[in-house]
Amino acid sequence: MSEFDRKIITEAITRMLARREHSFSEIVRKLKQKGIESDAFIPILEEFRSADIQSDVRFAESRARALYLKGKGPRAIKLDLQQYCIDESTAYEAMQEIDADWFESAKKVKEKKFGGFYEAEFVLRQKQKQFLQYRGFYQEHIDYAVSANDHD
């Protein structure tokens, strides 16, 4: 590989990481889309990783926090991280790092969409539960969010 090719690859990776954290697999995918051969960029990307410039751990924490703040539940966040080839233990650590209160998060998401009152009608309460399930919350979080108890 020429010095020119190395410079182009290094600049492409640097530009990506300057905007936001990227997972290793995400950078690989983007560089392949640009038509760059894996043999050329993998060693350079490994250098970025070993220098801790690229970090799947930081990416996972950043992504998990962003999704949590958007009202996504733990199931949705784990699935999202899997799409970026983040391993289970790294995903678990990221979820611990954001220190989320999933019960209160589910309640806030429900209140934002449906209001803060208890829905007595079964069909409408099921609609709320389906919505929270779609947002990636687990059953215990959903039950807490739609229950008649005053949690404040």
C-alpha positions as CSV (number, residue, x, y, z in Angstrom):
1,M,0.0,0.0,0.0
2,S,1.3,3.4,-0.9
3,E,1.7,6.2,1.6
4,F,-1.0,8.1,-0.3
5,D,-3.5,5.2,0.2
6,R,-2.6,5.0,3.9
7,K,-3.2,8.8,4.3
8,I,-6.6,8.6,2.6
9,I,-7.7,5.7,4.8
10,T,-6.4,7.4,8.0
11,E,-8.2,10.6,7.1
12,A,-11.5,8.8,6.4
13,I,-11.4,7.0,9.7
14,T,-10.4,10.2,11.5
15,R,-13.3,12.1,9.9
16,M,-15.8,9.5,11.0
17,L,-14.5,9.5,14.6
18,A,-14.3,13.2,14.8
19,R,-18.1,13.5,14.3
20,R,-19.1,10.8,16.8
21,E,-18.1,7.5,18.2
22,H,-18.3,4.6,15.7
23,S,-18.2,0.9,16.3
24,F,-15.4,-1.1,14.6
25,S,-17.9,-2.9,12.4
26,E,-19.6,0.3,11.4
27,I,-16.3,1.8,10.2
28,V,-15.5,-1.4,8.3
29,R,-18.9,-1.3,6.6
30,K,-18.5,2.4,5.7
31,L,-15.0,1.9,4.3
32,K,-16.1,-1.1,2.2
33,Q,-18.9,1.1,0.8
34,K,-16.3,3.6,-0.3
35,G,-14.7,0.7,-2.2
36,I,-11.6,0.4,0.0
37,E,-10.3,-3.1,0.3
38,S,-10.3,-4.7,3.8
39,D,-6.7,-5.8,3.5
40,A,-5.8,-2.1,3.2
41,F,-7.8,-0.6,6.1
42,I,-8.0,-3.3,8.8
43,P,-4.4,-2.9,10.0
44,I,-4.9,0.9,10.1
45,L,-8.2,0.5,12.0
46,E,-6.5,-1.9,14.4
47,E,-4.0,0.9,15.1
48,F,-6.8,3.3,15.9
49,R,-8.3,0.6,18.2
50,S,-5.0,-0.1,20.0
51,A,-4.4,3.6,20.5
52,D,-7.9,3.8,22.0
53,I,-9.0,6.3,19.4
54,Q,-11.7,3.9,18.3
55,S,-13.5,2.1,21.1
56,D,-16.5,-0.2,20.9
57,V,-17.0,0.4,24.7
58,R,-17.3,4.2,24.3
59,F,-19.5,3.7,21.2
60,A,-21.8,1.4,23.1
61,E,-22.1,3.8,26.1
62,S,-22.7,6.7,23.8
63,R,-25.3,4.9,21.8
64,A,-27.1,3.4,24.8
65,R,-27.3,6.8,26.5
66,A,-28.7,8.5,23.4
67,L,-31.3,5.8,22.9
68,Y,-32.3,5.9,26.6
69,L,-32.7,9.7,26.4
70,K,-35.0,9.1,23.4
71,G,-37.2,6.9,25.5
72,K,-36.1,3.5,24.3
73,G,-36.2,0.5,26.6
74,P,-33.4,-1.9,27.5
75,R,-34.6,-4.6,24.9
76,A,-34.5,-2.0,22.1
77,I,-31.1,-0.7,23.1
78,K,-29.6,-4.2,23.3
79,L,-31.0,-5.1,19.8
80,D,-29.6,-1.8,18.4
81,L,-26.2,-2.5,19.8
82,Q,-26.2,-6.0,18.3
83,Q,-26.7,-4.4,14.8
84,Y,-23.4,-2.7,15.4
85,C,-21.7,-6.0,16.3
86,I,-21.3,-5.0,20.0
87,D,-20.8,-8.2,22.0
88,E,-23.2,-9.0,24.9
89,S,-20.8,-8.2,27.7
90,T,-19.9,-4.8,26.2
91,A,-23.6,-4.0,25.8
92,Y,-24.3,-5.1,29.4
93,E,-21.5,-2.8,30.7
94,A,-22.9,0.1,28.6
95,M,-26.4,-0.5,30.0
96,Q,-24.9,-0.4,33.6
97,E,-22.9,2.7,32.8
98,I,-25.9,4.8,31.9
99,D,-27.4,4.0,35.3
100,A,-31.0,4.0,33.9
101,D,-34.2,3.8,35.9
102,W,-36.2,1.7,33.4
103,F,-39.4,1.8,35.4
104,E,-39.5,5.6,35.6
105,S,-38.4,5.8,31.9
106,A,-41.3,3.6,30.8
107,K,-43.7,5.7,32.9
108,K,-42.4,9.0,31.3
109,V,-42.6,7.5,27.8
110,K,-46.2,6.4,28.5
111,E,-47.1,9.8,30.0
112,K,-45.7,11.7,27.1
113,K,-47.7,9.7,24.6
114,F,-50.9,9.0,26.6
115,G,-51.0,11.4,29.5
116,G,-50.4,10.9,33.2
117,F,-53.8,9.4,34.2
118,Y,-54.6,5.7,34.7
119,E,-56.4,4.2,31.8
120,A,-59.3,2.1,33.2
121,E,-60.5,0.8,29.9
122,F,-58.9,-2.6,29.1
123,V,-58.5,-2.0,25.3
124,L,-56.9,1.4,25.7
125,R,-54.6,0.1,28.4
126,Q,-53.5,-2.8,26.1
127,K,-52.7,-0.1,23.5
128,Q,-50.4,1.6,26.0
129,K,-48.7,-1.7,26.8
130,Q,-48.2,-2.5,23.1
131,F,-46.6,0.9,22.6
132,L,-44.2,0.4,25.5
133,Q,-43.4,-3.1,24.3
134,Y,-42.6,-1.6,20.8
135,R,-40.3,0.9,22.5
136,G,-38.3,-2.0,23.9
137,F,-39.4,-2.1,27.6
138,Y,-39.7,-5.4,29.5
139,Q,-43.0,-6.6,31.0
140,E,-42.2,-5.5,34.5
141,H,-41.4,-1.9,33.3
142,I,-44.6,-1.9,31.3
143,D,-46.8,-3.1,34.2
144,Y,-45.3,-0.4,36.4
145,A,-45.9,2.3,33.9
146,V,-49.6,1.5,33.2
147,S,-50.6,0.5,36.7
148,A,-53.2,2.4,38.8
149,N,-50.7,3.0,41.7
150,D,-49.4,6.5,42.2
151,H,-45.6,6.1,41.9
152,D,-44.6,9.6,42.9
